[in-house]
Amino acid sequence: MEMERRDFLKTGAVALGAASLGAMAGGVIQKSAVAEAAEAPDYKVYALKYAGPFTSSVAMVIYMKDWDKQIERNYYFWAVQGGGKTIIFDCGVRPALAAERKLRNYISLEKVLQRIGINAATVEHLVISHNHFDHNGALELFPKAKVYVQRKEFDFWVFDPISKRPTYASVADPVAIRQQWELRGTDRLVLLDGDTKLFPGVELLLTPGHTPALQSMAVKTAKGLVILTSDCAHMHKSSWGTSIKL
């Protein structure tokens, strides 16, 4: 029998209330979450430009919108610091490929990081949002870092023959993919399965679509929660032209 909308809402409200009461009765989970949030440091997030600007159609960043209009865009990666930790989110393009592709105004990531007092050679945590050449390429500049990648993302680019088709291969860096594969079986490569709490105040979020398993990163800061979306969302604007908050 089809449930009436009103009955469904009532049932859902009762179930939600029961779940909430159960959580409060247990108390441990809620108290633990509150304690963790209180103990989490307020991180600082640095948006670091390493190449650009490049001129392309607006449709490059807003799907199927304004093909006839031009936009300038830049290439970025991010550094997150707090609680004695430094986390790099994405690692751009390796210098050799940047020269090959003639990237405009390219600066090696290690030099960009030096400007804010970070030595790439000593970084211990590197999160790869996805395996496109402009996000995973400079792995070689972080020899001591643990590398965090979604398992489905890794498997697609390393093992799936579809990834070798021209459409996909044109946006991949085979050298960077091989370097990831060479870390397999070591404690430096951490393959993730979905949302993962990396540290108190830092969580990795599975946000697929642009690639099979792109991941974003949520970071607690003094000004509120910051979500680094990488290519999951390029702009504070939807494809319908309305403003959105990310």
C-alpha positions in Angstrom: 0.0 0.0 0.0 1.3 3.4 -0.9 2.1 5.5 2.2 0.4 9.0 2.3 2.9 11.9 2.3 1.6 13.1 5.7 2.0 9.6 7.2 5.5 9.3 5.7 6.6 12.6 7.3 5.2 11.6 10.6 7.0 8.3 10.5 10.2 9.9 9.4 9.9 12.5 12.3 9.4 9.7 14.8 12.3 7.7 13.5 14.6 10.8 13.5 13.5 11.6 17.1 14.1 8.1 18.2 17.6 8.2 16.7 18.4 11.5 18.4 17.2 10.2 21.8 19.3 7.1 21.3 22.4 9.2 20.6 21.7 11.4 23.6 21.1 8.3 25.8 24.4 6.9 24.8 26.0 10.3 25.2 29.5 9.0 24.4 29.3 9.8 20.6 28.0 13.3 21.1 30.4 14.2 23.9 33.3 12.7 21.9 32.4 14.8 18.8 32.0 18.0 20.9 35.3 17.3 22.6 37.1 16.6 19.3 35.8 19.8 17.8 36.9 21.8 20.8 40.4 20.3 20.7 40.9 20.7 17.0 43.2 23.6 16.2 42.2 26.5 14.0 44.1 25.9 10.8 45.3 28.5 8.4 44.7 27.9 4.7 46.9 29.3 2.0 45.8 29.4 -1.7 49.0 29.3 -3.7 49.1 30.2 -7.4 51.7 28.4 -9.4 50.8 29.2 -13.0 48.6 31.4 -15.2 46.5 33.3 -16.0 45.2 31.2 -18.9 42.4 32.4 -21.2 39.6 30.0 -22.2 35.9 29.7 -22.7 33.7 30.2 -19.6 32.4 26.7 -20.4 35.7 25.4 -19.2 34.7 26.2 -15.6 30.9 26.3 -15.8 29.5 23.3 -17.6 27.9 24.0 -21.0 27.6 27.7 -20.2 28.8 30.8 -22.2 30.9 29.1 -24.9 31.2 32.4 -26.6 32.6 34.3 -23.6 36.2 34.3 -22.3 37.5 33.9 -18.8 41.0 34.1 -17.2 41.8 31.3 -14.8 44.9 30.3 -12.8 46.4 27.1 -11.4 46.4 26.8 -7.6 47.3 24.4 -4.9 46.8 24.8 -1.1 48.8 24.7 2.1 47.1 24.0 5.4 48.9 24.6 8.7 47.8 24.2 12.4 48.5 22.1 15.4 52.1 21.5 14.4 51.0 20.0 11.1 51.5 21.0 7.5 49.2 19.5 4.9 49.5 20.2 1.2 46.3 19.8 -0.9 47.2 18.9 -4.5 50.7 19.2 -5.9 50.3 20.9 -9.3 52.5 20.2 -12.3 56.1 18.9 -12.2 58.7 21.3 -13.6 59.6 19.1 -16.7 55.9 18.9 -17.8 55.3 22.6 -17.2 58.2 23.3 -19.6 56.8 20.8 -22.1 53.3 22.3 -22.0 54.7 25.8 -21.8 52.6 26.8 -18.8 52.4 30.6 -18.6 54.1 32.2 -15.5 54.9 28.8 -14.0 56.7 28.7 -10.7 57.9 25.4 -9.2 55.8 24.4 -6.2 58.9 24.2 -3.9 59.7 27.8 -4.6 56.1 28.9 -4.0 56.1 27.1 -0.6 59.4 28.7 0.3 57.7 32.1 0.2 55.6 31.1 3.2 58.3 29.3 5.0 57.5 25.7 4.0 60.2 23.3 2.9 58.6 20.8 0.4 61.2 18.2 1.1 60.1 17.9 4.8 56.3 18.0 4.3 54.7 14.9 5.8 51.1 15.0 4.5 50.1 15.4 0.8 46.4 15.0 -0.3 45.7 14.4 -4.0 42.3 15.6 -4.9 42.3 13.7 -8.3 44.7 12.4 -10.9 44.7 15.1 -13.5 48.1 16.4 -14.5 47.6 19.9 -13.0 46.8 18.4 -9.5 49.0 15.4 -9.0 52.2 16.1 -11.0 54.9 17.4 -8.6 54.8 14.3 -6.3 58.6 14.1 -6.7 59.0 17.4 -4.8 57.6 15.8 -1.6 59.9 12.8 -0.9 58.8 12.3 2.8 55.1 12.9 2.5 52.3 10.4 3.0 50.1 10.6 -0.1 46.4 10.3 0.4 44.3 9.3 -2.6 40.9 7.7 -3.0 41.2 4.0 -3.8 38.8 4.2 -6.8 40.7 7.2 -8.2 44.0 5.3 -7.9 42.6 2.1 -9.4 41.0 3.9 -12.4 44.2 5.7 -13.5 46.6 2.9 -12.7 44.7 -0.2 -13.8 41.6 0.6 -15.9 42.4 0.5 -19.7 39.7 3.1 -20.2 42.0 5.7 -18.6 44.4 5.2 -21.6 41.8 6.4 -24.1 42.7 9.8 -25.7 40.0 11.8 -23.8 41.4 10.7 -20.5 45.0 10.4 -21.4 45.1 14.0 -22.6 44.5 15.3 -19.0 46.8 12.8 -17.2 50.5 12.8 -16.4 51.8 9.2 -17.0 54.9 10.0 -15.0 52.9 11.1 -12.0 50.6 8.1 -12.2 53.7 5.8 -12.3 55.2 7.5 -9.3 52.0 6.8 -7.4 52.0 3.2 -8.5 55.6 2.9 -7.3 54.5 3.9 -3.8 52.0 1.0 -3.6 52.8 -1.4 -0.7 54.7 1.3 1.2 53.5 3.3 4.2 53.7 6.5 2.1 50.6 5.7 0.0 47.3 5.8 1.8 44.3 4.6 -0.2 41.0 5.8 1.1 37.5 4.5 0.8 35.1 7.5 1.0 34.9 10.2 3.6 37.8 10.1 6.1 38.8 12.2 9.1 42.4 12.9 8.5 43.1 14.9 11.7 40.9 16.7 14.3 39.5 19.6 12.3 40.5 18.1 8.9 38.2 15.8 6.9 38.5 14.4 3.4 35.2 14.3 1.5 34.4 12.0 -1.5 33.1 14.3 -4.2 33.1 12.3 -7.5 32.0 13.5 -10.9 34.9 15.4 -12.4 36.8 12.2 -12.0 35.8 8.8 -10.7 36.7 9.6 -7.1 37.8 13.2 -6.7 38.0 14.3 -3.0 37.6 17.6 -1.3 39.0 18.7 2.0 37.1 20.4 4.9 39.2 22.4 7.2 38.3 24.1 10.6 39.6 27.7 10.7 39.1 30.6 13.1 36.7 32.1 10.5 34.7 28.9 10.1 34.7 25.8 8.0 36.6 26.0 4.7 36.1 23.4 2.0 38.7 23.1 -0.6 36.8 21.7 -3.6 39.5 21.5 -6.2 37.8 20.9 -9.6 34.6 19.7 -7.9 33.6 23.4 -8.1 35.6 26.1 -9.9 33.5 29.2 -9.1 31.0 30.7 -6.7 28.4 30.5 -9.4 26.1 27.7 -10.6 25.6 26.8 -14.3 22.2 28.5 -14.0 23.8 31.8 -13.2 22.8 32.1 -9.6 25.3 32.7 -6.8 26.0 29.8 -4.4 28.1 29.4 -1.3 30.7 26.7 -1.3 
